Amino acid sequence: MNIYVGNLSFQAENNDVGDLFAAYGEVTSARVITDRDTGRARGFGFVEMASDEAGQKAIDGLNDQEFMGRNLSLIHISEPTR
């Protein structure tokens, strides 16, 4: 399952997000999107979970929950982010 992760802290890194989601199941990828010119995080990213069940558990458990000072906004997306 592919998940859009919005309202991320600008200090969040790929491993921070991956570790957070790993509590709900196997994470196949976690990517914080960065600005091409500055390299700074843009406040959103994408997580790929190995199963739809794990992805739904993560959405149910983390949506609107505080992480690194901001409340996350999670949305299931149907297409891979690669």
N, C-alpha and C positions, 0 to 999 in steps of 0.2 A: 504494500500500500504506500502510496506517495502522499506526503502531507506538507502543505504550505504552513510555515511557522512565521506568523507576523508579530510585530511589536517586540522584537528581540532587543535586548540591550545592545548598545553599540560596542560594548566590551566583550560580548559573547564570541566565542570561537567555535570552530567545527567540533572539537572534542568536548566542549562544555555541553553543547546541544546533544551530541551523540550519547554522552553519559547520562543526561537527563532522561532521554527516551529509552535507554537500555533497561531501565527498571520495568518497562512494560513488555519487553520482548527483544528479539534480535534486530539490531539496526544494521542495514546493509550499506547505508551511506547517510551522512549528515553534512550539510553544506550551508555555511553562512555566506550570503552574497555580499561581495565587497565592491566598492567603487573602483572602476578601472584605473582612474588617474591617481587617486590618493591611497588606495589600498584599505581605506576605512570601511568598517561594516556598514551596511545600508539599513539595518534594522529588520531584515527578514531573511528567511532561508528555507531550505527544503530538507525533509527527512524521508528516507525510504525504509520501511519496515519489511521484514521478511514475510510476514503474513498479514492478511486483512484483519484477522482477529486481534493481533498485537497492535496494529495500527489504530483500530477502533478503541481499544483499551487506553492507548496513549491519548487519543483525542478526548475521550471521556474523562480521563484523569487530569489532563494538563490544560485543557482549554479554559481560559480566563483565570489561570493560576499564576501567582507571582513567581518570576524567575529573574534573578539578578536585578531586582528593583522595578520590573515592568510586568504587567499582566499579559500573558501570551494569547494570541488569537490563532487557532488552528483550524485548517480546512482540508478535508480530503480532496485530492485532485486525482483525476483519472489517468492522465498521461505521465509517463516517466519524465523526470526533469533533466535528463542527460542530453 
